[in-house]
Amino acid sequence: MIPMIKYFATIFAVFHFIAVAEAKEWSFEVWLDKQKIGTHSFALNQNQLQSRANFKVKVLFINAYRYQHQADETWQGDCLNELRAHTEENKEITDVMGTQQGNQFLVDNNGKKQTLPACVMTFAYWNPKILKQQRLLNPQNGEYLDVSVMDEGKQVMTVKGQQINVHQYRLTGRYQGKDKLKITLWYDDQQEWVALESITPEGYKIIYKLI
């Protein structure tokens, strides 16, 4: 698989969040530089989350990469209680399951098992608590990444055609000592997550646009 494309899949998979009381929905257009490659939507009802992503990357008018990801999550407060994720990258299929059992969170990634702490969070971008975490779970591949966040101050950006004040943060993720994710996040004055951008190691830009 093209290394650049593999990076896309890692970025796409980490869009998961902490449940709140009311039902909510989020929809994003996903762009690779100037090419729209698909959508990623989320539906939350009580503590149940459904995440659905569908992407196709074309190179010289040829379908070079296909990515489909779906995840169903159950949350208890700020802690992940159960995870069921299915991902298809071209012909590669990955299934990840996770369950809270006592003071542990057990993860099974295509038969590969690991034991994590009792309260695990995925990449909950729209929950401001994400900015204070030191480790986060990637639900696509079961990697439990070391993360760090840098506050880069206030900015002005266009969201849904309007100029708004935002706060910018830089999040980096490492796994077993290797860089995995380099992401820029923006939040509005109400601390609502409104945008994301990431640069791949090859210099390609991935953009999530709220619609």
C-alpha positions in Angstrom: 0.0 0.0 0.0 1.2 3.5 -0.8 2.6 5.0 2.5 0.7 8.2 1.9 -2.6 6.4 1.7 -1.9 4.3 4.8 -1.5 7.6 6.7 -4.9 8.7 5.5 -6.5 5.7 7.0 -5.0 6.4 10.4 -6.3 9.9 10.3 -9.7 8.9 9.2 -10.2 6.3 11.9 -9.6 8.5 14.9 -12.7 10.6 14.7 -14.6 9.4 17.8 -16.0 11.2 20.7 -17.4 11.3 24.2 -21.2 10.9 24.6 -23.4 13.7 25.9 -27.0 13.6 27.0 -28.7 14.9 23.9 -28.8 13.4 20.4 -26.4 15.0 17.9 -25.1 14.6 14.4 -22.0 15.8 12.6 -21.1 15.6 8.9 -17.8 16.4 7.3 -16.5 16.7 3.8 -13.0 15.2 3.6 -10.5 16.6 1.2 -7.0 15.5 0.1 -5.4 18.8 -1.0 -7.9 20.1 -3.6 -9.6 16.8 -4.2 -12.8 15.9 -2.4 -12.4 12.2 -1.5 -15.5 11.5 0.6 -17.5 12.1 3.7 -17.4 11.1 7.4 -20.6 11.4 9.5 -21.4 10.7 13.2 -24.7 10.1 15.0 -24.9 10.1 18.8 -28.0 9.2 20.8 -27.5 9.1 24.6 -24.3 7.1 25.1 -24.4 5.3 21.7 -22.2 6.5 18.8 -22.3 5.5 15.2 -19.4 6.6 12.9 -19.5 6.1 9.2 -16.7 7.0 6.7 -16.5 6.4 2.9 -13.5 7.6 0.8 -12.1 7.0 -2.7 -8.8 8.5 -3.8 -8.2 9.0 -7.5 -4.8 9.3 -9.2 -4.9 10.3 -12.8 -8.6 9.5 -12.9 -8.0 5.9 -11.6 -9.4 4.7 -8.3 -6.1 4.3 -6.4 -7.6 3.7 -2.9 -10.9 2.8 -1.3 -11.6 3.2 2.4 -14.7 2.3 4.3 -14.9 2.5 8.1 -17.7 2.0 10.6 -17.6 2.0 14.3 -20.2 1.6 17.1 -19.2 2.8 20.5 -20.8 2.8 23.9 -19.6 5.4 26.5 -20.0 5.7 30.3 -19.2 9.3 31.2 -15.7 10.0 29.7 -14.8 6.4 29.5 -15.2 4.0 26.6 -17.3 1.1 27.6 -17.5 -0.9 24.4 -16.2 -0.7 20.8 -17.0 -2.5 17.6 -15.1 -1.3 14.5 -14.9 -2.7 11.0 -12.6 -1.2 8.4 -11.9 -2.0 4.7 -8.8 -0.6 3.0 -8.9 -1.8 -0.6 -8.8 -5.6 0.1 -7.5 -5.4 3.7 -10.1 -5.9 6.4 -9.6 -5.1 10.1 -12.0 -5.7 13.0 -11.4 -4.2 16.4 -13.5 -5.1 19.5 -13.1 -3.6 22.9 -14.9 -4.2 26.2 -14.6 -2.7 29.7 -14.2 -5.5 32.2 -13.7 -4.5 35.8 -10.6 -2.2 36.1 -9.4 -3.1 32.6 -10.3 -2.3 29.0 -9.7 -5.4 26.8 -9.0 -4.9 23.0 -9.0 -7.6 20.3 -7.6 -6.5 16.9 -8.1 -9.4 14.4 -7.2 -11.8 17.2 -4.3 -9.8 18.7 -5.2 -9.0 22.3 -4.1 -6.3 24.7 -5.1 -5.0 28.1 -5.5 -1.2 28.6 -6.4 0.9 31.7 -9.9 1.1 33.0 -10.8 4.5 31.5 -9.8 4.7 27.9 -10.6 7.5 25.5 -10.5 7.5 21.7 -9.6 10.7 19.7 -12.6 12.7 21.1 -11.7 15.9 19.2 -14.9 17.9 20.2 -14.5 17.1 23.9 -12.1 19.7 25.3 -10.8 17.0 27.7 -9.0 15.4 24.6 -6.4 18.2 25.0 -5.4 17.0 28.4 -4.9 13.3 27.6 -1.5 11.6 27.5 -2.7 8.5 25.7 -5.5 7.8 23.2 -6.9 4.7 21.5 -7.1 4.4 17.7 -10.2 2.3 17.1 -9.3 1.2 13.6 -6.1 -0.7 14.5 -6.1 -0.8 18.4 -2.9 1.2 18.8 -2.8 3.0 22.1 -0.8 6.1 21.2 1.2 8.5 23.3 -0.1 12.0 22.6 1.0 15.6 23.3 -0.9 18.9 22.7 0.5 22.4 22.0 -1.7 25.5 22.4 -1.0 27.7 19.4 -3.4 30.6 20.3 -6.3 32.4 18.8 -7.0 32.6 15.0 -9.8 33.6 12.6 -11.1 31.1 10.1 -14.0 30.4 7.8 -16.5 27.7 8.9 -19.7 27.1 6.9 -19.0 30.3 5.0 -18.7 32.5 8.0 -15.6 34.1 9.6 -15.4 33.1 13.3 -12.9 33.3 16.1 -11.2 30.0 16.9 -8.5 28.6 19.1 -5.8 26.4 17.5 -4.1 23.4 18.9 -1.4 21.0 17.6 -1.8 17.3 18.5 0.9 14.8 17.9 0.7 11.0 18.3 3.5 8.5 18.7 3.4 4.7 18.9 6.3 2.6 20.1 8.6 5.7 19.6 7.5 6.4 16.1 5.6 9.5 14.9 2.1 8.5 13.7 -0.1 11.6 13.7 0.4 15.3 13.3 -2.9 17.1 13.5 -4.1 20.7 13.8 -7.4 21.3 15.6 -9.6 24.4 15.8 -12.3 25.1 18.4 -14.8 28.1 18.5 -15.4 30.3 21.5 -17.9 27.7 22.9 -15.1 25.1 22.7 -17.0 23.3 19.9 -14.6 21.5 17.5 -15.0 23.0 14.0 -12.1 21.9 11.8 -9.1 19.7 11.4 -6.0 19.6 9.2 -3.1 17.2 8.9 0.0 17.0 6.8 1.2 13.6 5.8 4.9 12.7 5.8 4.8 13.1 2.0 3.5 16.6 2.3 -0.1 16.0 1.3 -2.8 17.9 3.2 -5.9 16.2 4.7 -8.8 18.5 5.6 -12.1 17.9 7.4 -14.7 20.6 6.6 -17.9 20.8 8.7 -21.0 20.8 6.5 
